[in-house]
Amino acid sequence: MGFLRIFQFVFLIPLLLAATGWAAEPLSAEYNKQIGKQEWKKAAETLARWEKASPNDPELWAYEGDWWHRDAHRQETDEKYAASAERAAGYFEKALTAQPKRLDLWLSLCDVDLDLGDLGAFTDNAGLVARRAGKIEWTWESEKIQPDKPEQIIPDSMESWCWELSRDETKDSDDAAQKLAALSIQIFPNHPGGYRYLGRFYLDRSEWAKARDFLLKSCQLDGTDSESLLDLGRALWETERDEDAKACYRTVITLNNDPDAVNRARKELERAENEY
């Protein structure tokens, strides 16, 4: 076999394999499948092979961050949880130095900051992401489906973080949640999340007028949110707008998209009507 034919043969092997479906599977796809099956040991071995082959691959650092973040949630002690979460944060930060427009990595880093209770880092990173909205073209991990509207994920995440912060029931976490909700309203004024959170925040503190105003805006932006309509009904009732309150309860019943909310709306409506 001549040199030219040998060259052609060697050159064509990868093309033939790819055409027939026998090409080697990317390690990222292999890892994702193993994680999907909760094959933790195999996934770790895949990352070890990846690191040996391409130790300076930024995508590898992103996946290593994912691994340690998942590992943190499998730990049984706070110390082990924190150790794994800190390693996750380190890898996400390292990956972001090479891929600063990767929105999925920024969101993951914020999640880890929150898990660690590092409110300073969380506030800085979440604020950075929010303030970049509309100013840069975000990218996403190639192995996952690119969201149709990446920007929409940011206010959704900000609202989720507010609720998570509120579960800590500390002044620092409450302050952080309030600031985050206010920032969401500032940057995403047409998203209900910030208004919804602050409405419930003030409702829980019996600051009825503030709760009413935020919930009115929230329900204007999302008229199908039965929980917020119930909250608005309470705030309206407490600020002596009785008919408007009853209208909120009737709307929940008409929407009929949450059986528990419907039952509560019926009870509140009955109570309101019986007070006359």
Buried (B, 14 or more C-beta within 10 A) or exposed (E): EEEEEEEEEEEEEEEEEEEEEEEEEEBBEBBBBBBEEEBBEBBBBBBEEBBEEEEEBBBBBBBBBBBBBBBBEEBEEEEEBBBBBBBBBBBBBBBBEBBEEBBBBBBBBBBBBBBBBBBEBBBEBBBEBBEBBEEEEBBBBEEEEEEEEBBEBBBBBBBBBBBBBBEBEEEEBBEBBBBBBEBBBEBBEEBBBBBBBBBBBBBEEEBBEBBBBBBBBBBEBBEEBBBBBBBBBBBBBBBEBBEBBBBBBBBBBEBEEBEEBBEBBBEBBEEBEEEE
